[in-house]
Amino acid sequence: MKFRIGTTPLLLLLILALPLAGCNSDTGDEYDAAESSTDTASMEGDFKSPLGVQLWSFRSKAQNDPMGTFEMTADMGFTHVETAGLYGMPAEEFATAIEDAGLKVTSMHASYDEFKNDIETVIANAKAVGAQYAGIAWYPHEQGNFTLETAEQAIADFNSFGKSLNDAGLTFFYHNHGYEPSPNPNGEGTLLDLIIDETDPELVAFEMDVLWTWLPDVDPVELIQRHPGRFKLMHIKDMKQGLERGSLSGGLPAEQKSVIGEGQVDWPVLLKAAEDDGFEHFYLEDESTDPIGNAPKSYAYLKSLTYSDASGE
């Protein structure tokens, strides 16, 4: 089973300015519940994990109408969310708005600078919104030059962040972003493997972003198998067919991102492997040109797929 992908740099400044997760602008702000609703009663597929969404997907709408966005998210069928920012609200107000919409926060992203310079506020916000997991999705580095030295700095930072969060009853995670899988000059594997191997499993978990695993030509199933138990969260994201893999840019244009089930990744194989390994939370992250229109299509696919479609079964 072989997996494929494309190129194009990410806007690093945007990612660092907004607490994380993606990089492309939304164009679809209107949601028609009648047209987009899915018959969840008929979805009796093998993917049994509750399905969440990374709210970054709907950030264009959320900036102007956060409560409407949360209600729309619940109407789509999602049960929980991962947040990247609080849309200008105090954490307690944000938590109330999420609860009123019938959702819960299970994870949150913050920036590296927030973790480095104000980790107590990160911890306080995570507790206020109810997130067990708090992490980062971008480690500062020279674009196109993620080095062994940078990886070693990241390992030290992650263990430190993890200790602080663990002491507070929370779990720190790092979300891979596609620039890490360059060869390790001091050993086998990649710098991503090194980061996973050298961080304390009691203090540091990982969130697999499937697109940013796939794009650099890493097999996500093999990555799980090399590091059993280290990945606890997943961003469900894919790229369109026909695009080449192998880029370490950590970026891809919105028009090259795919509705789940229409792209390159073998989702039955991957999701079965992830569930078998014990992933705790799964979040759709739609960074396509029409996330509001496309998210229900991805939801319907995920909830109806069967693992009997997986190769070798």
VOTITI-749117 format. One line per field, with one value per residue: residue number from 1; residue in one letter; x, z, y of N, C-alpha, C in turn. Coordinates in steps of 0.02 Angstrom, whole numbers. Atoms other than C-alpha are relative to their C-alpha. Example, Ala and Ser with C-alpha at 12.3 -4.5 7.8 and 13.67 -1.06 7.14 Angstrom:
<gubas>
seq = [1:2]
type = [A:S]
n_c1 = [45:-42]
n_c3 = [0:-3]
n_c2 = [-59:-59]
ca_c1 = [615:684]
ca_c3 = [390:357]
ca_c2 = [-225:-53]
c_c1 = [45:-39]
c_c3 = [0:37]
c_c2 = [60:55]
</gubas>
This chain:
<gubas>
seq = [1:2:3:4:5:6:7:8:9:10:11:12:13:14:15:16:17:18:19:20:21:22:23:24:25:26:27:28:29:30:31:32:33:34:35:36:37:38:39:40:41:42:43:44:45:46:47:48:49:50:51:52:53:54:55:56:57:58:59:60:61:62:63:64:65:66:67:68:69:70:71:72:73:74:75:76:77:78:79:80:81:82:83:84:85:86:87:88:89:90:91:92:93:94:95:96:97:98:99:100:101:102:103:104:105:106:107:108:109:110:111:112:113:114:115:116:117:118:119:120:121:122:123:124:125:126:127:128:129:130:131:132:133:134:135:136:137:138:139:140:141:142:143:144:145:146:147:148:149:150:151:152:153:154:155:156:157:158:159:160:161:162:163:164:165:166:167:168:169:170:171:172:173:174:175:176:177:178:179:180:181:182:183:184:185:186:187:188:189:190:191:192:193:194:195:196:197:198:199:200:201:202:203:204:205:206:207:208:209:210:211:212:213:214:215:216:217:218:219:220:221:222:223:224:225:226:227:228:229:230:231:232:233:234:235:236:237:238:239:240:241:242:243:244:245:246:247:248:249:250:251:252:253:254:255:256:257:258:259:260:261:262:263:264:265:266:267:268:269:270:271:272:273:274:275:276:277:278:279:280:281:282:283:284:285:286:287:288:289:290:291:292:293:294:295:296:297:298:299:300:301:302:303:304:305:306:307:308:309:310:311:312:313]
type = [M:K:F:R:I:G:T:T:P:L:L:L:L:L:I:L:A:L:P:L:A:G:C:N:S:D:T:G:D:E:Y:D:A:A:E:S:S:T:D:T:A:S:M:E:G:D:F:K:S:P:L:G:V:Q:L:W:S:F:R:S:K:A:Q:N:D:P:M:G:T:F:E:M:T:A:D:M:G:F:T:H:V:E:T:A:G:L:Y:G:M:P:A:E:E:F:A:T:A:I:E:D:A:G:L:K:V:T:S:M:H:A:S:Y:D:E:F:K:N:D:I:E:T:V:I:A:N:A:K:A:V:G:A:Q:Y:A:G:I:A:W:Y:P:H:E:Q:G:N:F:T:L:E:T:A:E:Q:A:I:A:D:F:N:S:F:G:K:S:L:N:D:A:G:L:T:F:F:Y:H:N:H:G:Y:E:P:S:P:N:P:N:G:E:G:T:L:L:D:L:I:I:D:E:T:D:P:E:L:V:A:F:E:M:D:V:L:W:T:W:L:P:D:V:D:P:V:E:L:I:Q:R:H:P:G:R:F:K:L:M:H:I:K:D:M:K:Q:G:L:E:R:G:S:L:S:G:G:L:P:A:E:Q:K:S:V:I:G:E:G:Q:V:D:W:P:V:L:L:K:A:A:E:D:D:G:F:E:H:F:Y:L:E:D:E:S:T:D:P:I:G:N:A:P:K:S:Y:A:Y:L:K:S:L:T:Y:S:D:A:S:G:E]
n_c1 = [42:-43:36:-27:17:-23:-47:16:-14:51:-14:-23:19:70:6:-26:42:62:-19:-11:34:4:-29:33:60:64:42:69:23:70:14:70:8:44:-36:-62:10:-15:42:-47:28:-16:-72:-19:-65:-45:-34:45:-21:35:-36:-4:-24:-44:39:-37:34:54:-22:25:67:-3:-24:56:59:-24:54:30:-46:4:63:-7:-44:40:50:-33:-7:-60:15:-49:-41:-66:0:-63:20:63:42:8:39:-33:5:63:55:-7:23:73:28:-8:47:68:10:2:-66:-50:-69:-43:-70:-10:-66:-25:-62:-62:-17:43:-27:-67:-2:58:31:53:62:20:29:63:50:18:45:63:41:11:-43:-51:-61:-19:-63:-21:-2:-55:-58:-38:-60:-10:41:-36:-64:11:-64:-10:-3:68:37:-23:30:71:6:-8:59:60:-3:13:71:37:-5:44:69:12:8:66:51:15:-47:-28:-12:-27:34:-49:22:-25:-70:-43:-26:-64:-41:-39:-70:-36:28:52:64:5:1:63:-10:-43:40:45:-40:-38:44:24:68:44:11:11:38:-4:59:-17:35:-10:-26:-69:-37:2:-35:-72:-10:-2:59:26:9:-66:-21:34:-29:-68:4:65:22:-23:49:64:48:-9:34:21:-10:-27:-14:32:-36:-42:-54:-58:-21:-71:-16:-9:18:51:55:33:55:67:32:-28:23:55:52:-23:29:-12:-71:-49:-12:43:27:18:-61:-29:43:-1:-64:1:44:-32:-56:25:11:56:44:-7:28:-3:-24:12:-33:15:27:69:5:69:35:-33:-4:51:-16:-51:32:40:-46:-33:47:29:-51:-9:-70:-7:-30:-72:-39:-23:53]
n_c3 = [0:8:-12:48:-18:37:-30:-8:-69:-46:-24:-69:-44:-18:-49:-64:-25:-23:-30:38:29:73:29:60:-13:17:45:-10:-67:-9:-12:6:-38:36:56:-21:-54:15:-36:-42:-19:51:4:-44:22:-50:-37:-57:-44:9:48:-15:53:-19:16:50:63:11:-32:33:-28:-73:-21:-3:-29:-33:-25:58:24:-44:13:66:-10:-31:49:48:-30:-41:-72:-39:41:-19:17:11:-17:-36:36:-37:-61:-58:4:-31:46:55:-23:-6:68:26:-35:21:67:-5:15:-53:22:-24:13:23:24:-15:37:-35:-44:-59:-43:-24:-40:-44:-2:-52:32:41:-46:-26:54:14:-53:4:56:-9:44:-32:40:25:36:53:67:40:-39:37:35:65:49:43:-30:-67:-9:-59:-57:-14:-28:-69:-39:-7:-49:-66:-13:-8:-65:-50:3:-22:-73:-28:9:-39:-69:-5:16:72:44:55:62:59:63:54:53:66:13:-46:20:36:-29:-60:19:-51:-11:45:-5:15:-59:-34:-42:-56:-48:-35:-41:-53:-48:-53:15:-56:0:67:48:68:42:70:55:52:61:-10:-1:67:47:3:22:-57:-6:-68:-35:-23:-53:-60:-20:-26:-64:-28:-60:-7:31:-35:36:72:46:60:53:58:59:61:38:54:-24:-22:-70:-10:-21:-70:-8:-52:26:62:14:-17:57:8:-56:23:-42:-23:41:70:9:9:-59:-10:-66:-40:-28:-49:-59:-38:-35:-53:-54:-32:-39:-58:8:-42:31:72:21:70:11:71:24:71:19:-24:-58:-25:46:7:-63:-5:45:-33:-57:25:21:-58:-41:37:28:-33:0:47:60:-11:36:-39:-39]
n_c2 = [-59:-58:-61:-50:-71:-60:-47:-70:-19:-25:-67:10:-54:8:54:-22:-54:29:63:61:57:2:-60:-24:-37:31:-38:18:-19:15:70:17:62:46:30:32:47:69:47:36:65:50:6:54:23:29:-53:-9:-55:-64:-42:-71:-44:-55:-60:-38:12:-47:-61:-60:-11:-6:-66:-46:32:61:42:32:51:58:34:32:57:53:21:43:66:5:4:-37:-44:-23:-70:-36:-68:-6:-48:-61:10:31:73:24:-16:47:66:-1:-1:68:44:-18:28:72:27:-6:-9:54:-17:-69:-21:-67:-11:16:-56:4:53:-17:-61:-10:66:1:-20:57:49:-27:1:70:23:-36:24:71:40:42:-6:-66:10:-46:30:-28:-16:-52:22:-32:34:46:20:28:34:41:-45:-23:57:10:-54:16:54:-29:-42:41:33:-52:-16:58:4:-51:20:61:-21:-32:49:-5:34:-39:37:-34:15:-3:-46:17:-19:37:66:3:54:-13:9:38:67:22:-34:-71:-44:12:59:-19:-39:47:45:-33:-33:45:21:-17:-73:-27:39:-27:-4:13:-32:50:-32:-19:62:27:-43:14:69:45:42:-11:63:22:-45:24:64:-12:-36:19:-34:-69:-45:2:-42:0:-46:35:-49:36:-39:26:50:-23:-43:38:-6:-9:-67:-14:-70:-9:-39:21:-47:24:33:67:42:41:31:66:53:-16:-14:52:43:59:-13:60:29:-45:-9:63:2:-51:23:57:-25:-35:-72:-20:-49:-10:-63:-22:-68:-14:-61:-6:-65:-5:45:8:45:65:37:53:55:39:33:56:53:31:38:56:45:64:23:55:-28:-7:49:57:29]
ca_c1 = [0:82:29:64:73:114:205:195:254:145:127:232:192:7:29:133:13:-144:-132:-106:-171:-183:-147:-277:-425:-604:-721:-881:-968:-1146:-1212:-1379:-1427:-1564:-1450:-1298:-1378:-1325:-1431:-1325:-1446:-1399:-1212:-1164:-985:-835:-762:-838:-739:-834:-789:-731:-678:-534:-622:-484:-584:-722:-617:-682:-861:-810:-721:-886:-1012:-933:-1097:-1174:-1018:-1028:-1211:-1173:-1034:-1152:-1285:-1158:-1146:-981:-976:-820:-695:-513:-488:-350:-387:-538:-609:-583:-682:-622:-595:-746:-861:-794:-825:-1005:-1038:-969:-1073:-1230:-1205:-1199:-1013:-861:-680:-561:-401:-329:-184:-80:74:253:280:131:201:376:332:163:129:25:-103:-105:-139:-274:-362:-355:-434:-565:-623:-612:-472:-367:-240:-146:-9:77:77:230:406:507:640:715:594:654:793:731:897:960:1001:823:752:859:797:619:645:706:561:430:490:487:313:254:317:224:62:78:99:-64:-156:-152:-62:54:62:155:64:181:179:275:448:514:542:714:847:928:1114:1162:1063:924:753:703:708:524:569:705:584:462:599:685:533:467:313:245:251:233:100:82:-56:-41:-91:-119:-88:74:126:78:151:333:309:290:170:56:17:201:232:102:179:355:295:152:54:136:1:-158:-243:-271:-309:-405:-349:-303:-243:-313:-266:-128:-17:159:229:399:388:454:374:236:112:-11:-134:-316:-367:-256:-338:-472:-638:-603:-633:-591:-404:-253:-252:-320:-432:-502:-325:-265:-415:-417:-232:-261:-408:-313:-166:-276:-293:-410:-478:-505:-534:-581:-479:-545:-428:-506:-580:-754:-740:-921:-985:-858:-855:-1024:-965:-811:-915:-1033:-889:-802:-958:-1006:-838:-803:-637:-675:-619:-446:-313:-266:-436]
ca_c3 = [0:-59:-13:-143:-133:-191:-138:-97:57:203:268:424:491:486:580:714:728:747:869:741:640:458:335:202:192:196:58:108:256:227:294:240:371:263:114:214:348:355:407:553:591:427:457:529:471:564:619:793:874:908:773:816:713:725:734:627:484:507:566:436:498:680:685:654:722:847:926:755:707:860:828:645:700:812:675:560:683:769:955:1011:952:956:962:899:988:1084:959:1075:1217:1394:1415:1530:1406:1265:1366:1401:1217:1168:1300:1249:1072:1135:1107:1217:1199:1210:1147:1112:1016:1073:997:1039:1111:1227:1291:1309:1388:1473:1503:1659:1551:1429:1575:1647:1478:1447:1615:1590:1422:1480:1366:1427:1287:1246:1117:972:785:729:798:753:624:466:326:230:355:503:572:700:816:800:834:991:1051:1018:1120:1269:1253:1234:1387:1486:1425:1457:1637:1672:1598:1680:1849:1813:1766:1578:1429:1311:1129:971:805:661:515:374:389:520:418:350:378:549:515:675:653:570:535:524:639:673:734:842:922:962:1028:1136:1218:1379:1339:1512:1471:1283:1165:978:861:688:552:412:269:346:370:194:102:151:90:260:276:423:464:473:579:704:705:734:883:964:1093:1060:949:1044:925:738:611:470:313:135:-33:-207:-318:-446:-338:-300:-126:-53:-2:167:149:276:161:20:-68:-17:-193:-181:-22:-36:35:139:34:-129:-103:-88:87:119:263:310:335:429:543:590:634:735:832:864:930:1051:975:1090:982:796:720:542:488:324:243:71:-26:44:220:267:110:114:299:293:144:239:393:293:216:382:469:330:282:322:369:258:120:197:95:155:235]
ca_c2 = [0:160:335:519:727:909:1067:1254:1347:1394:1571:1551:1723:1687:1526:1609:1755:1650:1506:1373:1231:1284:1423:1453:1572:1509:1561:1470:1556:1499:1335:1264:1135:1062:1035:980:872:690:543:485:343:259:278:111:101:33:200:207:348:509:633:807:956:1079:1247:1322:1245:1373:1520:1643:1622:1605:1772:1861:1736:1617:1558:1527:1431:1320:1283:1245:1127:1030:1026:944:799:837:800:892:1020:1066:1252:1366:1529:1591:1718:1864:1789:1754:1567:1547:1635:1528:1370:1422:1458:1288:1200:1295:1230:1051:1027:1003:1054:907:989:1161:1236:1383:1461:1414:1589:1566:1402:1473:1640:1620:1436:1473:1562:1416:1299:1412:1427:1240:1205:1340:1271:1090:1031:885:913:1073:1084:1171:1141:1237:1244:1401:1365:1434:1394:1242:1208:1106:1044:919:1063:1129:956:941:1111:1055:896:997:1121:985:890:1053:1101:924:928:1090:1025:855:939:1031:871:906:829:921:870:915:917:872:993:911:990:867:706:752:617:609:641:550:391:298:370:552:702:670:496:572:695:555:440:570:650:575:469:511:697:718:652:681:733:657:778:654:776:839:659:609:759:723:543:462:315:361:180:135:290:231:57:126:228:131:228:396:471:515:637:647:783:702:792:740:804:784:640:661:771:715:686:724:907:963:1135:1105:1189:1156:1275:1261:1211:1056:992:861:808:653:498:587:606:493:420:245:295:123:57:211:235:51:62:220:149:-13:90:186:360:456:597:622:794:836:987:1055:1181:1166:1312:1274:1200:1233:1147:1006:960:870:767:713:675:565:470:440:380:260:182:1:-75:-223:-105:-102:-188:-361:-395]
c_c1 = [44:-42:33:-3:34:42:-33:6:-60:17:18:-23:-71:-8:24:-44:-66:15:-22:-53:-3:23:-38:-66:-62:-35:-74:-22:-73:-11:-75:-10:-43:37:59:-10:13:-43:45:-27:19:75:24:66:42:38:-45:19:-42:42:-4:23:48:-34:36:-34:-49:18:-28:-69:3:24:-57:-61:20:-57:-35:44:-3:-64:1:42:-38:-52:30:10:62:-17:47:45:70:2:70:-15:-70:-45:-16:-39:44:-13:-66:-60:1:-26:-76:-33:5:-50:-72:-16:-3:65:43:68:42:75:4:71:15:66:61:17:-43:25:66:-2:-57:-38:-55:-67:-27:-35:-68:-55:-22:-48:-68:-45:-13:43:50:68:12:68:12:5:54:57:42:64:7:-38:42:64:-12:58:0:3:-69:-41:20:-27:-74:-11:4:-62:-61:0:-14:-74:-42:1:-48:-74:-18:-10:-68:-57:-21:53:22:7:33:-34:51:-27:38:71:49:31:63:44:38:74:40:-27:-52:-63:5:4:-67:5:41:-39:-46:40:30:-44:-28:-72:-50:-19:-22:-38:6:-68:22:-45:14:29:74:45:8:43:75:17:13:-66:-28:-11:67:26:-32:33:71:-2:-67:-14:19:-49:-67:-56:15:-37:-13:0:35:12:-29:43:41:56:57:16:75:20:6:-21:-48:-59:-27:-58:-68:-31:28:-20:-68:-53:25:-39:9:74:42:5:-50:-28:-22:61:27:-42:-4:65:1:-44:32:58:-23:-4:-63:-49:18:-36:6:29:-5:31:-9:-28:-71:-10:-71:-40:29:1:-55:13:53:-28:-39:44:29:-47:-31:52:4:72:10:28:76:37:24:-54:-55]
c_c3 = [0:5:-38:17:-37:41:16:73:36:20:74:46:22:53:68:31:27:31:-41:-38:-74:-29:-58:18:-20:-51:11:70:12:6:-4:33:-37:-56:23:53:-24:43:42:20:-50:-6:50:-23:58:40:58:45:-11:-43:20:-60:30:-23:-48:-68:-17:25:-32:27:74:24:7:36:36:24:-58:-28:43:-11:-67:7:31:-49:-52:27:43:74:42:-47:29:-22:-10:10:29:-30:41:64:58:-3:28:-45:-60:19:5:-68:-32:31:-22:-69:0:-17:63:-32:29:-10:-23:-23:28:-37:41:49:64:48:32:50:50:8:53:-29:-46:44:25:-53:-16:52:-5:-55:4:-42:41:-34:-19:-34:-53:-66:-44:47:-39:-31:-65:-53:-46:29:73:14:62:62:20:32:73:46:12:53:71:18:14:67:57:1:28:76:32:-6:40:73:13:-17:-72:-39:-56:-61:-52:-61:-56:-58:-66:-15:40:-29:-45:35:62:-16:49:12:-51:9:-16:64:36:45:61:53:39:47:61:47:47:-14:57:-1:-67:-43:-68:-33:-72:-46:-61:-64:8:15:-71:-49:-4:-20:57:1:70:39:27:56:67:26:27:70:34:65:6:-30:35:-37:-74:-32:-64:-57:-58:-57:-62:-35:-55:21:26:73:3:22:76:17:58:-24:-66:-12:15:-57:-13:56:-17:52:19:-39:-75:-15:-5:56:3:71:38:33:56:63:42:40:59:58:37:46:61:-6:40:-34:-73:-19:-75:0:-75:-17:-75:-15:26:60:25:-46:-1:64:7:-46:31:59:-22:-22:60:40:-37:-27:40:-6:-42:-67:5:-36:46:43:-44]
c_c2 = [62:62:59:76:60:48:67:21:28:71:-4:55:-5:-52:22:54:-25:-67:-59:-37:1:66:29:34:-39:44:-15:15:-19:-75:-10:-68:-51:-36:-42:-53:-71:-45:-45:-69:-54:-12:-52:-30:-24:52:22:59:62:46:73:40:51:64:47:-7:55:70:64:18:14:68:50:-28:-64:-45:-35:-55:-62:-39:-37:-64:-59:-27:-47:-71:-8:4:42:39:5:73:27:74:1:54:62:-5:-22:-76:-26:14:-47:-68:-3:-2:-69:-48:13:-28:-76:-34:0:9:-56:16:73:10:69:7:-21:56:-1:-54:21:57:8:-66:-3:21:-55:-52:23:-2:-70:-26:34:-26:-75:-45:-40:9:73:-7:53:-38:29:16:50:-29:39:-40:-43:-26:-21:-47:-45:43:25:-56:-12:54:-15:-55:28:42:-44:-37:49:19:-58:-7:50:-20:-61:17:32:-48:0:-38:46:-44:44:-28:7:43:-8:19:-43:-64:2:-52:23:-11:-43:-70:-17:42:74:41:-4:-61:17:37:-47:-45:33:42:-52:-20:14:74:28:-49:34:-1:-10:41:-43:31:16:-60:-27:40:-13:-72:-47:-40:7:-64:-26:45:-19:-64:8:31:-16:39:73:51:-9:36:-4:57:-38:50:-36:50:-33:-51:32:45:-42:14:17:69:5:72:11:41:-26:49:-32:-39:-70:-47:-30:-13:-69:-54:12:12:-63:-51:-57:4:-62:-31:44:5:-64:-5:48:-22:-59:23:40:75:19:47:8:65:8:71:13:67:8:69:11:-45:-11:-46:-70:-41:-53:-59:-45:-38:-61:-57:-36:-44:-59:-49:-64:-22:-62:23:5:-56:-55:-32:-28]
</gubas>
